[in-house]
């Protein structure tokens, strides 16, 4: 009997699975990496030896207005470690620099003060200038070009008016951009809503190269690179973290080259071989990644890659914030089936993209092939209105899956960290 602890919110959900049913446990090597240096030392070494380009303190010399982009409350970026080191490096080059920390919310809700304090600590929140990007606030935005679809590319004015634009982030597998980090700090991070929606349009999401772990030929990735170049992103610090949210590797320098090197490293450490099964249990790696159903779709895509057609995906995700997006929820609540959702989205041109339709498109794709049972704190009626099943525990979900499959001995594959693996 295998006893597994699955990340759930700030804790875990335990489940016992009979050995004869367990097909495999898909875990990335990166999860268990334990470097022989401290997190601070890892970051300091990366900043001292950029992958390409000048060190940050050299870039900061003579630069008055400096903007540092960082991720929002939905990402477990270890900014308590990284941000003080970035600020120190900038001030080493120019002690009088006027620094703005710009929170890259993309299309997410605004980050709260409590979330900022949890992310940075009190010292940075109390002493530094922090601005939260709002993709819907036109006064914050400025046009700098056009996307491949013909839609205007708009970016936060503060970033464009900066003498030096810097970004920090972390690299993990991403379910349609290939990997997070790097250029994503700009698009979608600090882009206008219409630009984000065009980049995430139906034709972009449906491209077979817009998948986890794929950069080459990925149209979404390519457009993000274009946006970062247009915005003048001059330097990034990106980290790789393990299952304990500790930094195990860091990369710095020119955004494309540093990010590419980081992705190459993680691709080796995060790739796992599919173990096809009738039932696949996945998670969204706990809080903050599993704070809502919207985010939980990411973990489901890992399960999709190793679940037999017609099989059942069990998504273990706390979802303390419920669905996470009204438009995402209503898309399913008002539709008769996932197929209807898919058909309606496919009709839309890039300029007609609706908020959060990309997440709905991917969830619809999954639901047309698999039944999904959610083990979650989100209300059961909310889950059911989105054409999924709700279960109070992982054991109950397995029992439900057996009933749906009309079998009590179907194989089970477990993915303890559904957002941290690339299933090949």
N, C-alpha and C positions, 0 to 999 in steps of 0.2 A: 504494500500500500504506500503510495507516494503522498506525502503531506506537503502542500505548497502554500506559501504566503504570497498573496497577490496585492500589489500596491493599491491603496484605496483611500483617497483623501490624504489625511496626514497619518494614516495607519495602514492596516492590512485586512484583507479578507482571507481566511484560511479555507482550504478544501482538501479532502482526501479523495484520491483517485486510485482505483484498483490497478495494479501493475499490468494485468492482462489487457486493460483498455488504453493505457497510456502509450500513444504513438511516439511522442517526443516532447521535450521542453526546449523551446527555441530561445536561446539567450545569447546576446551579443557579447563578444570578448571584451568590448569597451566597458560593459557593466562592472566587470570584476577587476579592472586595471587598478593597480596600487603602485603609484610611482614612488621612487626613493627620495623625492624632494618634496618640500612643502608647496602648497598652492601658490603662495607668494613668490617663491623661488622660480617656479615654472613660468609664471607670468613675467617676472622681471627678466628672465633669460630671453623670453620671446621678444620683449620690447627692446632689449639690447641688441638682438640679432634678427632684424626683420627678414622675412622671406625674400622680399624685393623692395628696393627703394630706401630712402633715408630713415633713420630712427625718428620717432615722434618728436623728441626734444629739438632735433635739428629742423624739422618742418615747422615747429612752433616759433622759431626765431623770427622776430619782426612781424608776427601775426597778431593783430589786436583782437579781432572778434573770432572766437573759436567755438564751434558747436560740436558737441559729442552726442551722437545718437545712441540710445540704448533701448532695449526691449521693454515691453510693458508687463503688467501683472499676470499675463497668461504664460509667461516663460520662466523657467527656473534658472535664469541667468545669475551667476554668483557675483553680483555687482558689489557686494560688501568687500570682496577681495579685489576685483578688477578696477572699479571706478577710482578708488583712492590712488592706485598706482598710475592710472592714466592721467589723473589730474596732476599728480606729482611730476610726471614726465613732461607734461605740457608746461608747467610752471618752471621747470628746470630750463626750458628753452626761452620762456618769456614770463617772468614773475608777475608782470602787470596785465597779462592777457585777460580779457573779459570773456569768461567761459559760460556757455549755456548748455545745460543737459537737456536734451530733447527726447521726450518719451515717445517711442514709435508705436502708436496704438493701431496703426493700420485702419481696419474697419471695425475694431473692437470698441467697447465702451470705454469711457474715461477712467483712468487709474485713480483710485482714491488716495487720500493722504496716508491712511493706515497701510495701504499696500506699498506706497513709496517708502515708508519707514521700515517696513518688513524687508523691502528689497535693498535699500541703501544703508539703513541705520540712521539714527537721529542726527548725527553730526553733519552728514552731507545734506540731508533735507533742510536742516536749520541754517546752513551756511552758504549753500550753493544756489544759483539760479536754476530752477527747474521749470520747464514749459512742457505741457502735455499737448501733443498734436491732436487736432480734430479734423478728420478728413472731410467733414461736412461744412466746415467754416471757411467760406470762400475768402474771407479777409486774411486768412493765414496762408493762402496759396498763391503761387505764381506759375504761369505757363512757361515751360522751357523747351517745348518741342511737341512732337506727336509720336504716338505708338504705332506699331505695324498695322493696327486696325484702322488708323486714321483718327482715333480719338486723341484729344489733347492730353499731353503729359504735364500734370501740375504737381508741384512739390512745395513743401513748407518754405515760406519766405526766409525764415531765420537761417535755414541751411544754405539757401542760395546767396544770401547776403553775407555769409561768413567768409572770413579770410582763409579759414582752414576748416574743413569738414572731416570729422573723425567718427567712427562707429565702433561700438563693442557689441558682441553677440556670442551665441554659442551654436555649434554645429551639431545637428542631429539629422537623421533621415527625415525627409519631408514628402508627404504623400502625393504632391503634384509638382513641386518645384525641385524635386530631386534631393536637395539638402536645404536646411535652414542656414541662417547666417549670411555673412558677406553682403551681397547686393540686396538682400531682402530688407536690410535696414532702411533702404530708400524706397523701394517699391516691393511690397505695399507699405512698409513702415511709416514713412512720412509723406506719402503721396495723397493726392485728392481722391475723393470717393469714386468719381467717374473713371479716373485712370486705373484705380484698383479693380473696378468691375470689368473694364475692358481687358485688363491683363488676365482676369479670371473668367473670361467669357466662355460660353458653351463649347465653341470650336477649339479653344485652347485646352480646356479640361479634358475633352474627349480624345485629344491627340494621344496615341499609344505611347509616345515618348514622355508624356507628362506623368511620370510615375516615380515612386520611391527609389532613390539612389541613382537616378538617371539625370545626367547633365548634358551629355552630347546630343545635340539635335532637339533638346527640350525647348519648345517655343516660349514657355513661360519663363524659364531661366534666362534665355537669350534676351528677352524684353526687359527683365530685371537688370541684367548687366548694362543694357543700353541706358536705362534710367539712372543707374549709379554713376556711369560715366558722364552723362549730361549734368548731373547734380554736382559733379566735381568731388566725389568721395575720394579723399586723398590717402586715408590710412585706416586700417581696421585692426582691432584686436579680437580674435575669435578663439574660443576655448572649446574643448571637448570635456564632458563630465561623465562620471561613472554613476552607478545606481544610487550611490549615497550623495549625489549632487556635488561631488568633489572634483576639482579640476585635475585632469590627468595629462592634458596636453594643451599647448597654446601656440597660436600662430599670429604673426603681425606683419604689417607692411602694406604694399599696394593691394587694393581690395580684391582684384580678380586672382592674382597670383597667390596671395596668402590664403584666400578661401579655397582655391583649387587644391593647394597642398593639404589643407585641413580635411577636405572632402576625400582626398585620396587616402589619407591615413584612416579616416573613419570607415570608409568603404570596406577596407580589409577587416577592421575590428568589429563592424556591425553586421556583416553579411552572414546569413544562416541558410542552411539548406531546408527547403520546404519538406515537411512531413505531412503528407496529405491525410486528412481525417474527416470523418462524418461530422464531428463536433470540434470546434476550435474555441478555446477560451482565451480572451485577450484583455488587456487593461490599457489605460492611458497614462500609466506611470505615476499615478497619484497626483496630489495637488502640487502646482497649480494647473497641470495639464488636463486633469479630469474634472475641472470645475463646472462643466456644463455638457449637455448632449452635443452641442455644436462641435466642441473640441473632441469629444469621444469618437467621432467619425474617423479620426486619424488612426486610432488603435484598431478600428474595425478593418481598415484597409490592409493591415498586416495579416489579419486573420483571413481576409478574402483571398490572399495569395496562397494559402495552404489548406483551404476548406474545399472539400469536394462539392461539385455542383449539386444543389438541392440540399446541402448540409446546413447545419445550424451554427451560427456564431453567437457566443455568449460574451457580451461586453460588460466587464466589471469596472464601473466608473461612478464615482460618488455623485457628481453633478449637483453640488451644493447650491449652484446658481440656476438650477432648472435647465431650461432649453438653451439659454444663452443668447438667443436671437429670435425676436418676434417674427420676423419675415421667414426665417428658416422653419420655425414651428408651423406657422400658418400655411406654408407651401404644402406641407404634408397633411395638416389637419383639414384643409379644404379640398384635398384630392381624394378620389375614390380608390386610387392605387398608386404604388411607386411608378408603375409604367406610365400613368397619366402625367406624373411629375416629370419624368424623363422626356416624354414627347413634347410637353409644353416648353421646357427649357431649351430643347434642341432647335426650336423654331426661332429663337431670339438671336438677333444680330448683336455684335459686340457692343454697339452703342445702346442697345435695349436691355443689357444685362441688369438684373435686379439685385438688390443687396443680398448677399449671402447665398445666391443661387448656386454657386460652385459647390458649397457643402451639401446642398440639397441634391445636386446632380450626382455627386459621388455616393451619397447615401442611397439614392434611388437605384444607382447601378448595383450596389451591394444587395439591396433588398429584392431586386429582380432575380437574383441568383441564389440567395440564402435567406432563411428566416433568422431574425436577430432577437435574442432575449437579452434584456438589460438587467443587471444586478446593480441597483442604483438607489440613491436617496431621492431622486426626482419622483414626483407623484406618478402612480401607476396609470392614471387616466391620461396624463401628458404623454407618456411613453406609448400608450396604445393608440392615441390619436395620430401618432407619427408612424403607424403601421408596424410597430414592434411589440414584443411581449415583455412583461415585467415580472421579475422574480425577487423574492425577499432575501435569497441567499444563493451561493454558487451551487450548493447541493440541490436546491430546489430547481435551479435552472437546468442542471444536468438531467434531472427527472423529467422536466418539461420537454427537453430536447429529445429524450428517449421516446416520449409519447408522440411527439411530432414525427419522428422518424420511424415509429412503430418497431423499435428495436431496443433491446436492453444491453447490447454488447458492442455498440458502435465505437470505433476508435476515437480517442480524444487527444488533440494536440494543444499544448498550453504555451502561450506567449506572455510571460510575466511583465514584459515592458513592450507594449505594442507600438509605441512611438520611437523606440530605440533600436529597432532591427530592420534590416533589409532582407526580405525573404526572397531567395533566388530560386 
